[in-house]
Amino acid sequence: MKIIQITDTHLSSLKPHFRENWRPLVEWVDSMAPDLVVHTGDLTVDGADFEEDLVHGREMLRGLRYPTLCVPGNHDVGDMPGTRQPVDAGRLARWRRIIGPDRWVHNLGEWRLIGLNSLIIGSGLSEEDEQLAWLESTLRTREGRRVLVFKHKPLFVEDPEEGETGYWGLRPEPRRRLLALFAEHGVELVASGHLHRARIVDGAPFRCVWGPSSGFTVGPMVTMPVGEVLLGAAVHILGSTVESRIVPLGALKPFVIDDVLQEVYPPAPTEASLS
């Protein structure tokens, strides 16, 4: 059984900077004939603020010929409280109305695939407690199925025991809860996006995979200590074991966000600039 993981496509009709990479990505996915495609977030450039981006992203997803599931990224529904675009009920409702559930479970033969909304993990919102209770129930009732988890933000950047990593990873306390829960229930793979780096981390109790963006890489403006800089996707082959590999796609145009950051993600206006 074959699952293609794509991520961080950053699609937009308002800011179509990375749209050229969508068609070759779709053509490659078609050539792979997967059983399922999972998009691990940042479908859009700025669906957190612009409904048009989510609508455009939905239309682009319809170009995929194979069943597709999607979890939200921070640019789709917002990020942690205190950030410029905090995740909130309105942003979540918009995602659910246009794209679909922000968390889901999908049974595929002997496998149970779980999609999580990582943007509410550690937020303190009531949605976080609801998702955790749902996750515990979903794992407890798996009836012997083997489990894979997909979400946008990775559990950790360098090490499962690391401290606060801010924008890049999950906060330490909710990370510890998830690590314990995943280990207890025999989760075999946790796949994510967000970092615009590719990495496979093997080791007890489960594998972690960072899928590479197909939209753009991040240059020197961010110092990321680990992971490979490339554009592509990830393939997960489910059999007696889970085999994961990163696939660089040479047909993708090598966009670098540093070159167009001020156009795509301009800083929020300050009071001084508005006066």
JOHU-V595609 format. One record per residue. N is the residue number from 1. SS is DSSP state (~ for helix, > for strand, _ for the rest). PHI is phi in whole degrees, 0 to 359 (none if undefined). PSI is psi in radians with two decimals (* if undefined). Layout:
<<N & SS & PHI & PSI> <N & SS & PHI & PSI>>
This chain:
<<1 & _ & none & 2.39> <2 & > & 237 & 2.21> <3 & > & 243 & 2.24> <4 & > & 262 & 2.23> <5 & > & 255 & 2.09> <6 & > & 244 & 2.77> <7 & _ & 196 & 2.75> <8 & _ & 51 & 0.93> <9 & _ & 282 & -0.51> <10 & _ & 52 & 1.07> <11 & > & 268 & 2.57> <12 & _ & 194 & 2.45> <13 & _ & 274 & -0.37> <14 & _ & 278 & -0.62> <15 & _ & 227 & 1.41> <16 & _ & 277 & 0.62> <17 & _ & 300 & -0.60> <18 & _ & 246 & 0.19> <19 & _ & 294 & -0.46> <20 & ~ & 301 & -0.42> <21 & ~ & 275 & -0.14> <22 & ~ & 288 & -0.83> <23 & ~ & 299 & -0.84> <24 & ~ & 296 & -0.52> <25 & ~ & 295 & -0.80> <26 & ~ & 299 & -0.73> <27 & ~ & 297 & -0.69> <28 & ~ & 293 & -0.77> <29 & ~ & 303 & -0.80> <30 & ~ & 302 & -0.70> <31 & ~ & 292 & -0.38> <32 & ~ & 274 & -0.27> <33 & _ & 46 & 1.05> <34 & _ & 284 & 2.84> <35 & _ & 282 & -0.46> <36 & > & 201 & 2.56> <37 & > & 245 & 2.33> <38 & > & 239 & 2.18> <39 & > & 261 & 2.09> <40 & _ & 262 & 0.66> <41 & _ & 101 & 2.95> <42 & _ & 54 & 0.87> <43 & _ & 303 & -0.65> <44 & > & 245 & 2.87> <45 & _ & 291 & -0.83> <46 & _ & 205 & 0.94> <47 & _ & 294 & -0.30> <48 & _ & 298 & -0.51> <49 & _ & 244 & -0.38> <50 & _ & 235 & 1.97> <51 & ~ & 301 & -0.57> <52 & ~ & 302 & -0.60> <53 & ~ & 293 & -0.72> <54 & ~ & 294 & -0.71> <55 & ~ & 297 & -0.76> <56 & ~ & 296 & -0.76> <57 & ~ & 300 & -0.72> <58 & ~ & 299 & -0.75> <59 & ~ & 294 & -0.65> <60 & ~ & 294 & -0.70> <61 & ~ & 300 & -0.55> <62 & _ & 293 & -0.22> <63 & _ & 283 & -0.20> <64 & _ & 280 & 2.33> <65 & _ & 276 & -0.15> <66 & _ & 245 & 2.72> <67 & _ & 308 & 2.36> <68 & > & 226 & 2.33> <69 & > & 241 & 2.65> <70 & > & 218 & 2.37> <71 & _ & 248 & 2.68> <72 & _ & 281 & 2.67> <73 & _ & 250 & 3.06> <74 & ~ & 296 & -0.54> <75 & ~ & 282 & -0.12> <76 & ~ & 265 & -0.69> <77 & ~ & 229 & 0.05> <78 & _ & 98 & 3.02> <79 & > & 240 & -2.75> <80 & _ & 292 & 2.71> <81 & _ & 306 & 2.44> <82 & _ & 95 & -0.18> <83 & _ & 272 & 3.05> <84 & _ & 296 & -0.55> <85 & _ & 233 & 1.31> <86 & > & 291 & 2.44> <87 & _ & 298 & 2.40> <88 & _ & 209 & 3.09> <89 & ~ & 299 & -0.68> <90 & ~ & 295 & -0.77> <91 & ~ & 293 & -0.69> <92 & ~ & 295 & -0.73> <93 & ~ & 297 & -0.66> <94 & ~ & 294 & -0.76> <95 & ~ & 302 & -0.84> <96 & ~ & 296 & -0.64> <97 & ~ & 289 & -0.67> <98 & ~ & 264 & -0.74> <99 & _ & 260 & -0.83> <100 & _ & 142 & -2.89> <101 & _ & 300 & 2.56> <102 & _ & 270 & -0.14> <103 & _ & 219 & 2.61> <104 & > & 200 & 2.85> <105 & > & 230 & 2.40> <106 & > & 221 & 2.05> <107 & > & 270 & 2.29> <108 & > & 226 & 1.63> <109 & _ & 63 & -2.19> <110 & _ & 277 & 0.09> <111 & > & 252 & 2.53> <112 & > & 243 & 2.04> <113 & > & 261 & 2.32> <114 & > & 238 & 2.23> <115 & > & 253 & 2.25> <116 & _ & 244 & 2.61> <117 & _ & 270 & 1.74> <118 & ~ & 283 & -0.20> <119 & ~ & 283 & -0.30> <120 & ~ & 262 & -0.09> <121 & _ & 285 & 2.02> <122 & _ & 90 & 0.10> <123 & _ & 279 & -0.42> <124 & _ & 82 & 0.00> <125 & _ & 285 & 2.72> <126 & ~ & 300 & -0.51> <127 & ~ & 301 & -0.55> <128 & ~ & 294 & -0.82> <129 & ~ & 296 & -0.68> <130 & ~ & 297 & -0.74> <131 & ~ & 293 & -0.71> <132 & ~ & 297 & -0.76> <133 & ~ & 297 & -0.72> <134 & ~ & 297 & -0.73> <135 & ~ & 297 & -0.80> <136 & ~ & 301 & -0.75> <137 & ~ & 294 & -0.72> <138 & ~ & 295 & -0.64> <139 & ~ & 286 & -0.70> <140 & ~ & 293 & -0.53> <141 & _ & 258 & 0.40> <142 & _ & 287 & -0.25> <143 & _ & 55 & 0.83> <144 & _ & 84 & -0.08> <145 & _ & 291 & 2.59> <146 & > & 277 & 2.57> <147 & > & 241 & 2.34> <148 & > & 238 & 2.50> <149 & > & 237 & 2.37> <150 & > & 236 & 2.36> <151 & _ & 201 & 3.02> <152 & _ & 277 & -1.05> <153 & _ & 281 & 2.47> <154 & > & 287 & 2.78> <155 & _ & 297 & -0.67> <156 & _ & 209 & 2.86> <157 & _ & 264 & -0.97> <158 & _ & 250 & -0.70> <159 & _ & 209 & 2.45> <160 & _ & 302 & -0.42> <161 & _ & 263 & 0.14> <162 & _ & 294 & 2.89> <163 & _ & 273 & -2.62> <164 & _ & 294 & 2.29> <165 & _ & 242 & 0.19> <166 & _ & 62 & -2.21> <167 & _ & 300 & -0.50> <168 & _ & 274 & -0.66> <169 & > & 231 & -3.01> <170 & _ & 278 & 2.69> <171 & _ & 291 & 2.63> <172 & ~ & 304 & -0.79> <173 & ~ & 294 & -0.90> <174 & ~ & 297 & -0.52> <175 & ~ & 297 & -0.77> <176 & ~ & 298 & -0.68> <177 & ~ & 297 & -0.78> <178 & ~ & 292 & -0.73> <179 & ~ & 302 & -0.78> <180 & ~ & 294 & -0.73> <181 & ~ & 294 & -0.77> <182 & ~ & 295 & -0.69> <183 & ~ & 293 & -0.72> <184 & ~ & 299 & -0.64> <185 & _ & 256 & 0.23> <186 & _ & 69 & 0.52> <187 & > & 302 & 2.37> <188 & > & 257 & -0.39> <189 & > & 210 & 2.35> <190 & > & 237 & 1.98> <191 & > & 248 & 2.41> <192 & > & 215 & 3.12> <193 & _ & 230 & -2.24> <194 & _ & 77 & -0.74> <195 & _ & 276 & -0.18> <196 & _ & 54 & 0.63> <197 & _ & 223 & 2.70> <198 & > & 249 & 2.35> <199 & > & 198 & 2.49> <200 & > & 238 & 2.15> <201 & > & 246 & 1.93> <202 & _ & 260 & 2.55> <203 & _ & 152 & 2.79> <204 & _ & 299 & 2.50> <205 & _ & 265 & -0.07> <206 & _ & 205 & 2.91> <207 & > & 273 & 2.48> <208 & > & 244 & 2.35> <209 & > & 233 & 2.23> <210 & > & 263 & 1.99> <211 & _ & 285 & 2.43> <212 & _ & 283 & 2.59> <213 & _ & 295 & 2.59> <214 & _ & 259 & -0.07> <215 & _ & 271 & -1.00> <216 & _ & 201 & 2.80> <217 & > & 261 & 2.92> <218 & _ & 248 & 2.25> <219 & _ & 269 & -2.56> <220 & _ & 295 & -0.20> <221 & _ & 294 & -0.34> <222 & _ & 236 & 2.26> <223 & _ & 264 & 1.81> <224 & _ & 253 & 2.04> <225 & _ & 289 & -0.37> <226 & _ & 223 & 2.86> <227 & _ & 99 & 2.68> <228 & > & 260 & 2.39> <229 & _ & 273 & 1.95> <230 & _ & 196 & 2.89> <231 & _ & 251 & 2.38> <232 & > & 171 & -2.48> <233 & > & 205 & 3.12> <234 & > & 236 & 2.58> <235 & > & 239 & 2.31> <236 & > & 239 & 2.06> <237 & > & 257 & 2.12> <238 & > & 259 & 2.09> <239 & _ & 212 & -2.39> <240 & _ & 296 & -0.47> <241 & _ & 231 & 2.98> <242 & > & 262 & 2.06> <243 & > & 255 & 2.13> <244 & > & 241 & 2.46> <245 & > & 215 & 2.59> <246 & > & 270 & 2.33> <247 & > & 242 & 1.83> <248 & > & 292 & 2.43> <249 & _ & 243 & 1.84> <250 & _ & 292 & -0.32> <251 & _ & 284 & -0.20> <252 & _ & 278 & 2.39> <253 & _ & 287 & 2.32> <254 & _ & 281 & 1.17> <255 & _ & 292 & 2.50> <256 & > & 235 & 2.16> <257 & ~ & 297 & -0.51> <258 & ~ & 306 & -0.60> <259 & ~ & 289 & -0.42> <260 & _ & 228 & 0.32> <261 & ~ & 303 & -0.76> <262 & ~ & 293 & -0.45> <263 & ~ & 279 & -0.73> <264 & ~ & 276 & -0.77> <265 & _ & 230 & 1.22> <266 & _ & 295 & 2.61> <267 & _ & 296 & 2.64> <268 & _ & 296 & 2.48> <269 & _ & 296 & 2.49> <270 & _ & 265 & 2.92> <271 & ~ & 300 & -0.63> <272 & ~ & 295 & -0.68> <273 & ~ & 287 & -0.36> <274 & ~ & 270 & -0.21> <275 & _ & 270 & *>>
